[in-house]
Each structure stands twice: as structure tokens, then as C-alpha cells.
Amino acid sequence: MIWSLINLAPQAAEHAAEQSETTAAGEHIPILVEWVNNLLGPTVYRIQQVIMPTFYSWFGAEWQGDPEMPIPKHMVMFFIAVFISTVILYWLRGKLSVEKPTNRQQSFEILIEGLRSLIKENIGPHGLRYFPMIGMLAVLIGVCNLMGLIPFLEAPTANYNIPIALAFLSFLYYNYIGIKENGLFGYLKHFAGPSAAMAVIFFPVEIISNLVRIVSLSMRLLVNMFGDETLAGAFMQIFAWGLPTVLMPLAVFVALMQSFIFTFLSIIYISEVTHHHEAHEVSITREEGHGLPAEA
């Protein structure tokens, strides 16, 4: 069912993703991608020949591998983004100090506290247990989006495969949280509506609306990042200097905003499956808060 819904995405998006791999002069393959494929390509292709035909057959499709480029450009760029994200976080963390915090530490604390506040406001105090996953999405997507501004690199989120993989990861995670905290029966009851009589109508609608979130999350990220890269490439062909530099702050803003939107929506989805838990904790916190002054 998930595979069928994914295929409902407009064909224009798939075409856009394919076109993002090319330029007017033909196929544009960064030298780093060629180096990775020369080094690891033969081994990866042999593994693909064993696994991929069977996997594709499950969905009634036929796998067509590329022996010359078995590791696609967007995958190479994504793993570069993972490496850059790890280095940046390690660098920002630096050597933590309470007495004399460095500028790096203060920048890191601003990022952490901002994200923690966003989680508390929308999920509740108990939402901080989900901080590692939410933080990972925020940093990784932000780096992926900004990579399009770095020479010789490209934004992996401008290819449809990466946004849909990230959206699917977010989808699996918040559903896992819902089942873990409510139990399978309790979580499915969440989709049944206010009464048993309305469950026949509400249940299929809620299931479909949740599955469509995979497409909506991925399409929102893809369209904005692909459009941003296409616009930047067009201006670079017309104006070699000047205008592209002026537009760079706008590109940075779009990249960071799309990272924020994806992360914020993931937080909202988690809050929906833990809403009853949040209300319980808030009531306890208020009772304890009102009780303390009286005892004092």
C-alpha cells in the first residue's frame, strides 16, 4: 500500500529528479562521484546483482542496474552530508566548559536549546526523549540542503530518492513511538474516530492521510530544493559573477527554512501520537507546582 501511494506522486517530480542529474551539455558527474564509483563501484554492482532483482520483483518491477555508475550521485552526496554533519557537530561541541565557554560551545548550545524549546512547546517535557532523532533530522537535512552552495558538491535533497527516504524514516519513527507508548490496539484505536459507529469511516481515511504524509513531506522538500538549485544554475549560466552572490543569502534562507519545516512537521506528528501522555504530564506538573508554594 505504501508503495502504491508513493507512485501517486506526480510524474513531473520524478522527471525533475532525473533532470537534476544532467546539464545542458549532457551528464554532469562530479569528479568525487567518479572516484567513489571507480573505487567501490565493481563490488557494489556485484552485490546489487544478487539483491536488487529479487527486491524489485516484490513490487512487480524490473531492476535495471548501471555497471558504470552503480553508486548514484545523490547517494555519494548524502554520505558526504553525513560525514560533514558529524564533523560539524564534533567541532561545535569542542571541549565543553562551564566557566569559560567558547564561541563554538555557545553556538552549539543555541542550536540545542532552540530545538529543545521547540520540542517542549509542541510535544511536552517528555518529548525530550525523542531529541536524538529530531536533532539528527534537523542537522542532516540542513547540511544536505546547504551542500548545493558548496563548489563541486550538490544538494542530495534535490533528488527525489533522498527526501522520500527521509520522509519514510520520519513516518516509521513517529508510528513506532505511537505503538510503543499506546500499544498496538490503543494506537489503532487512535485512527477509529470519536465513536465505534464512526470507525468504519474514520479508520480508512486516517490510515490513508497518514500514508500520504510520506509524499507530502518528501515533495515539499524536493520541490523547494530542486527549484532552488535549478534557479541558481540558470543564473550562473547567465551571470558568472555578481547576481549569484547576491542571491546566496536567499538560498541559505531557503535551505535552512526547509530543514526547519521538515523537522517541525516531524515534531507535530510525534505530538499527535503522544497527546494523551502530554496532558497527563502537564496535569501532574501543575498539581505539583500549585502544591509547592502552599507547603512553603
C-alpha positions as CSV (number, residue, x, y, z in Angstrom):
1,M,0.0,0.0,0.0
2,I,2.8,2.4,0.9
3,W,4.5,1.7,-2.5
4,S,1.3,2.4,-4.3
5,L,0.8,5.8,-2.6
6,I,4.4,6.7,-3.3
7,N,3.7,6.1,-7.0
8,L,0.9,8.6,-6.8
9,A,3.5,11.4,-6.7
10,P,3.4,13.5,-9.9
11,Q,5.5,12.2,-12.7
12,A,6.8,15.7,-13.1
13,A,8.7,15.3,-9.8
14,E,10.4,12.1,-11.0
15,H,11.2,13.8,-14.2
16,A,12.6,16.7,-12.3
17,A,14.8,14.4,-10.2
18,E,16.2,12.8,-13.3
19,Q,16.8,16.2,-14.9
20,S,18.7,17.3,-11.8
21,E,21.3,14.7,-12.8
22,T,22.1,16.4,-16.1
23,T,23.0,19.7,-17.5
24,A,22.5,21.3,-20.9
25,A,25.9,19.9,-22.0
26,G,25.0,16.4,-21.0
27,E,25.6,14.2,-18.0
28,H,27.4,16.1,-15.2
29,I,29.2,13.8,-12.8
30,P,31.4,15.4,-10.1
31,I,34.9,14.1,-10.0
32,L,34.3,12.9,-6.5
33,V,31.4,10.7,-7.6
34,E,33.6,9.2,-10.4
35,W,36.3,8.4,-7.9
36,V,34.0,6.7,-5.5
37,N,32.5,4.6,-8.3
38,N,35.9,3.7,-9.6
39,L,37.0,2.5,-6.1
40,L,33.8,0.8,-4.9
41,G,31.6,0.5,-7.9
42,P,32.5,-3.0,-9.1
43,T,31.9,-4.5,-5.6
44,V,28.7,-2.6,-5.1
45,Y,27.4,-3.7,-8.5
46,R,28.0,-7.4,-7.8
47,I,26.1,-7.0,-4.5
48,Q,23.3,-5.3,-6.4
49,Q,23.0,-8.1,-8.9
50,V,22.3,-10.5,-6.1
51,I,19.9,-8.4,-4.0
52,M,18.1,-5.9,-6.2
53,P,16.3,-8.1,-8.8
54,T,14.5,-10.0,-6.0
55,F,13.7,-6.8,-4.2
56,Y,12.2,-5.2,-7.3
57,S,10.2,-8.3,-8.1
58,W,8.3,-7.9,-4.9
59,F,6.7,-4.8,-6.3
60,G,6.3,-6.1,-9.8
61,A,9.2,-4.1,-11.2
62,E,12.4,-5.0,-13.1
63,W,15.7,-3.8,-11.8
64,Q,18.0,-2.2,-14.4
65,G,21.4,-1.6,-12.9
66,D,24.1,0.7,-14.2
67,P,27.5,-1.1,-14.2
68,E,29.3,2.2,-14.9
69,M,27.7,4.1,-12.1
70,P,26.3,1.7,-9.5
71,I,26.6,4.3,-6.7
72,P,24.4,7.2,-7.9
73,K,25.4,10.8,-7.4
74,H,22.8,11.5,-4.8
75,M,23.9,8.6,-2.6
76,V,27.5,9.8,-2.7
77,M,26.4,13.3,-1.8
78,F,24.2,12.0,1.0
79,F,27.1,10.1,2.6
80,I,29.3,13.2,2.3
81,A,26.5,15.1,4.1
82,V,26.6,12.5,6.9
83,F,30.3,13.0,7.2
84,I,30.1,16.8,7.2
85,S,27.3,16.7,9.8
86,T,29.4,14.5,12.1
87,V,32.5,16.8,11.7
88,I,30.4,20.0,12.3
89,L,28.8,18.6,15.5
90,Y,32.1,17.3,16.8
91,W,33.7,20.7,16.1
92,L,30.9,22.7,17.7
93,R,30.9,20.6,20.8
94,G,34.6,21.1,21.2
95,K,35.8,21.0,24.8
96,L,32.8,21.8,26.9
97,S,33.4,24.3,29.8
98,V,31.0,25.8,32.3
99,E,33.4,28.6,33.4
100,K,34.8,29.7,30.0
101,P,32.5,28.5,27.2
102,T,34.0,29.1,23.7
103,N,32.1,30.7,20.8
104,R,31.7,27.2,19.3
105,Q,30.2,25.9,22.5
106,Q,27.8,28.9,22.7
107,S,26.7,28.3,19.1
108,F,26.2,24.7,19.8
109,E,24.1,25.5,22.9
110,I,21.9,27.9,21.0
111,L,21.2,25.2,18.4
112,I,20.4,22.6,21.1
113,E,18.3,24.9,23.3
114,G,16.3,26.2,20.4
115,L,15.4,22.6,19.3
116,R,14.7,21.6,22.9
117,S,12.3,24.5,23.3
118,L,10.5,23.6,20.1
119,I,10.1,20.0,21.3
120,K,8.8,21.1,24.8
121,E,6.3,23.6,23.3
122,N,4.8,21.1,20.9
123,I,5.2,17.7,22.5
124,G,5.7,18.4,26.2
125,P,8.6,17.8,28.7
126,H,8.5,14.1,27.9
127,G,9.3,14.9,24.3
128,L,13.0,15.4,25.1
129,R,13.4,11.7,24.9
130,Y,12.9,12.0,21.1
131,F,15.6,14.7,20.8
132,P,18.3,12.5,19.3
133,M,16.2,11.5,16.3
134,I,14.7,15.0,15.8
135,G,18.1,16.6,16.2
136,M,19.6,14.2,13.7
137,L,16.9,15.1,11.1
138,A,17.4,18.8,11.7
139,V,21.2,18.8,11.3
140,L,21.4,16.3,8.4
141,I,18.7,17.9,6.3
142,G,20.2,21.3,6.9
143,V,23.6,20.2,5.7
144,C,22.1,18.3,2.7
145,N,20.3,21.5,1.7
146,L,23.3,23.7,2.1
147,M,25.6,21.5,0.1
148,G,24.3,22.9,-3.1
149,L,26.1,26.1,-2.3
150,I,29.5,24.4,-1.9
151,P,31.6,24.2,-5.1
152,F,31.9,20.7,-6.6
153,L,29.1,19.4,-4.4
154,E,25.3,19.2,-4.9
155,A,22.4,19.0,-2.6
156,P,21.3,15.4,-2.3
157,T,17.8,16.5,-1.3
158,A,17.3,17.9,-4.8
159,N,17.0,14.2,-5.9
160,Y,13.6,12.6,-5.1
161,N,15.1,9.5,-3.6
162,I,16.7,11.3,-0.6
163,P,13.6,13.3,0.5
164,I,11.4,10.3,0.3
165,A,13.8,8.2,2.3
166,L,14.0,10.9,5.0
167,A,10.2,11.2,4.9
168,F,9.8,7.5,5.2
169,L,12.2,7.5,8.2
170,S,10.1,10.1,9.9
171,F,7.0,8.2,9.2
172,L,8.3,5.0,10.6
173,Y,9.7,6.7,13.7
174,Y,6.5,8.5,14.8
175,N,4.4,5.4,14.2
176,Y,6.9,3.4,16.2
177,I,6.5,5.9,19.0
178,G,2.7,5.8,18.8
179,I,2.7,2.0,19.1
180,K,5.4,1.9,21.8
181,E,3.5,4.4,24.1
182,N,-0.1,3.3,23.4
183,G,0.2,-0.3,22.5
184,L,-0.8,-1.6,19.1
185,F,-4.5,-1.8,19.9
186,G,-4.5,1.6,21.6
187,Y,-2.7,3.2,18.7
188,L,-5.0,1.7,16.1
189,K,-7.9,3.0,18.2
190,H,-6.5,6.4,17.7
191,F,-7.5,6.2,14.0
192,A,-11.0,5.0,14.7
193,G,-12.5,8.4,15.5
194,P,-14.7,9.5,18.4
195,S,-17.1,6.5,18.4
196,A,-17.2,2.9,17.3
197,A,-20.1,3.8,14.9
198,M,-17.8,6.2,13.0
199,A,-14.8,3.9,12.9
200,V,-15.8,2.4,9.5
201,I,-15.5,5.9,8.0
202,F,-12.7,7.4,10.1
203,F,-10.3,4.4,10.1
204,P,-9.5,4.1,6.3
205,V,-9.4,7.9,6.0
206,E,-6.9,8.3,8.8
207,I,-4.7,5.5,7.6
208,I,-4.6,7.0,4.1
209,S,-4.0,10.5,5.4
210,N,-1.0,9.2,7.4
211,L,0.4,7.3,4.5
212,V,0.1,10.4,2.3
213,R,2.4,12.3,4.7
214,I,5.3,10.4,3.2
215,V,4.6,12.0,-0.2
216,S,3.8,15.5,1.2
217,L,6.9,15.6,3.3
218,S,9.2,14.5,0.5
219,M,7.5,16.6,-2.2
220,R,7.7,19.7,-0.2
221,L,11.4,19.3,0.4
222,L,12.2,18.1,-3.1
223,V,10.3,20.9,-5.0
224,N,11.9,23.7,-3.0
225,M,15.5,22.3,-3.1
226,F,15.3,21.3,-6.8
227,G,13.8,24.7,-7.7
228,D,16.5,26.5,-5.7
229,E,19.3,24.5,-7.5
230,T,17.7,25.0,-10.9
231,L,17.3,28.7,-10.4
232,A,20.9,29.0,-9.1
233,G,22.2,27.1,-12.1
234,A,20.3,29.2,-14.6
235,F,21.7,32.4,-13.1
236,M,25.2,31.0,-13.1
237,Q,24.9,30.4,-16.8
238,I,23.7,34.0,-17.4
239,F,25.6,35.9,-14.8
240,A,29.0,34.4,-14.0
241,W,29.6,36.9,-11.1
242,G,27.6,39.3,-9.1
243,L,24.0,38.3,-9.1
244,P,24.5,34.6,-7.9
245,T,26.5,36.0,-5.0
246,V,23.7,38.5,-4.1
247,L,21.2,35.6,-4.2
248,M,23.2,33.4,-2.0
249,P,21.7,34.7,1.3
250,L,18.3,33.8,-0.1
251,A,19.5,30.3,-1.0
252,V,20.8,29.8,2.5
253,F,17.5,31.0,3.9
254,V,15.5,28.6,1.8
255,A,17.8,25.7,2.7
256,L,17.5,26.4,6.5
257,M,13.8,27.0,6.3
258,Q,13.1,23.7,4.5
259,S,15.1,21.9,7.2
260,F,13.1,23.7,9.9
261,I,9.7,22.9,8.2
262,F,10.6,19.2,7.8
263,T,11.8,19.0,11.5
264,F,8.8,20.9,12.8
265,L,6.3,18.7,11.0
266,S,8.0,15.6,12.3
267,I,7.7,17.1,15.8
268,I,4.0,17.7,15.2
269,Y,3.4,14.2,14.0
270,I,5.1,12.8,17.2
271,S,2.9,15.2,19.3
272,E,-0.2,13.7,17.8
273,V,0.6,10.2,18.8
274,T,1.6,11.2,22.4
275,H,-1.1,13.8,23.1
276,H,-2.8,11.9,25.9
277,H,0.6,11.3,27.6
278,E,1.3,15.0,27.4
279,A,-1.9,16.0,29.0
280,H,-1.3,13.6,31.9
281,E,2.2,15.0,32.5
282,V,1.0,18.6,32.3
283,S,-1.7,17.9,34.9
284,I,0.8,16.4,37.2
285,T,3.2,19.2,36.8
286,R,0.5,21.8,37.5
287,E,-0.6,19.9,40.6
288,E,3.0,19.8,41.9
289,G,3.6,23.4,41.0
290,H,0.5,24.5,42.9
291,G,1.3,22.3,45.9
292,L,4.9,23.5,46.4
293,P,4.1,27.2,47.3
294,A,1.4,26.1,49.7
295,E,3.8,23.8,51.6
296,A,6.4,26.6,51.7
